[in-house]
Amino acid sequence: MGEALVTDTALDAQGLTLSWDGQSLVTRDISLAVRAGQIVCLVGKSGCGKTTILHALAGLTAPLEGRVFLHGEDVTGVPGRVSYMLQKDLLLPHLTVQDNVCLPLVIAGEDKASAREKAAPLFARFGLEGSERRWPTQLSGGMRQRAAFMRTYLMGNDVVLLDEPFSALDAITRSELRTWYGAMSRELGLASVMITHDVDEAALMADRVYVLVGDPAAGVPTQVGTQIEVTRVTEGDFSLTEEFLEAKRAITAALAG
């Protein structure tokens, strides 16, 4: 393990070179950082290495080169230190919503009654008040995703990795949840790293966007990152602002190479 960093960054990845099989390069020299209350988006075409990067940040795979730091502590290759939410909600159909969201606490060793008590005040904040005793099949797609977010939050980590969390939702629900998650994550001080294929989504939600594109000089399918800072506007509809359009143009241009 490397030495701890003195930093106010929640998650800091430095010089990650990654492979899915220990030999074939997927990404090369990727560095990214996210602070509490920030949302960082990874954007790129399918197969460009976004999920591989997320796995490295989660400690599920060790990089060939580079380190991952969590609040300054070297956690390279160490799983279980961040919260990870997949694209599908993965709610268990035989459990109520209440018991689904409490699963991380129960798995961690808390008894069911204590876990339910701890989760109870959060249902209103996550827009699920009154749904505690429903079954997952009785929820809309948006409510199921809110329940998945709540379960992820109850893992107890302030760094959250999100793998296309809105892609399976209809356009109206997707728009509502983007706004909701952006406001809630900043309120709770979460540091979020999110994968998306949607340029509008990245421009709308992110404080910083990393665009992954191929490096033709490398001769192998490695990737290099382009970093785009998004100037956020808190008043009015951000999607109607020049700042949003500027971010969208910059992301699109980076993807085009």
Secondary structure, DSSP 8 states (H G I E B T S, - for coil): -------S-SEEEEEEEEESSSSSEEEEEEEEEE-TT-EEEEE--TTSSHHHHHHHHTTSS--SEEEEEETTEE-TT--SSSEEE-SS----TTS-HHHHHTHHHHHTT--HHHHHHHHTTHHHHTT-TT-TTS-GGGS-HHHHHHHHHHHHHTT--SEEEEESTTTTS-HHHHHHHHHHHHHHHHHHT-EEEEEES-HHHHHHH-SEEEEEEE-TTTSSS-EEEEEEE-----SS-GGGSHHHHHHHHHHHHHHH-
